[in-house]
Amino acid sequence: MPENRPDSAEAKRAAQARLVAIVLAGTMFLWLGAQWLGGRLGWDTRYVFLFDFAAIAAFVWAMVVTYQIWRGRQG
């Protein structure tokens, strides 16, 4: 009986998708925590913006990798 094993390209895409999910969830959790902590401790606005820009960078990275996964499935 043959096994239904994904090929190596499909396994790579699945691993990338899991990584994107982890990065998105972790970024959201850390960003919300930094916003809350910054408000409680009265951090200067420039430090809060630093977390905002880091979150934006992570979201842009996730979008690029998601696009690459999508394009890889088209071919």
N, C-alpha and C positions, 0 to 999 in steps of 0.2 A: 504494500500500500504506500503510494508516494506521499511525502509530507508536503504541506503547503508552507514552504519556507520562502520568505521574501528574498529577492535578489539583493546583492550588496548595495546597489544604488538606492533601492527602496528602504533598506535598513539605515543607510546614511541619512536619508531625508527624514525618517522617523526620529532618529537621534537629534537631528537639527531642530525638528519641531518640538521635541521635549525640552531642549535647551532654551528655545525661544519662550516656551511657556514658563519655565523656571525664572528666566530673566525678567519677563513681564510681571510675574507675581512678586518676585523679590524687589524689583524696582518700585512697584506700587506700595508695597509694605514699608520699605525704607523711606520712600519719599513722604508718605503720610506720617510716619513716625518722626521724621526730621521736621516737618511742618508743625506738628503738635509740640515737639520738644522745643523748637525755636520760639514758639509763642509762649510757652511756659517759662522759659529761661530768659526771654527778652533779647534774643540774639539780634545782632545788627542785620539790617536788610541784605547786605552784600553776601553774608553767609547763607542766608535762606535762598537767595538767588543762585548760589553755587550748587545747592542741592537741586534746584529747579533745572538748571542746565545739565547737570549729571543725569537727571531723570529723562530729559529730552533726548540726550545722546543715546541712552539705553533704548528708548522707544524708537528712535530712528534706526538704530542697529537692528532691532527686532523686526521693523518693517522691511528693511533691506533683505534680511535673511528669509523672512516669510515670502517675499517676492521671488527670491531665488528658488525656494522650495516649490512655489507655484509654477515658475517657468520650467523647472526640472521635470515636473509631472506632465507638462504640455508636450514635451518632446518624446 
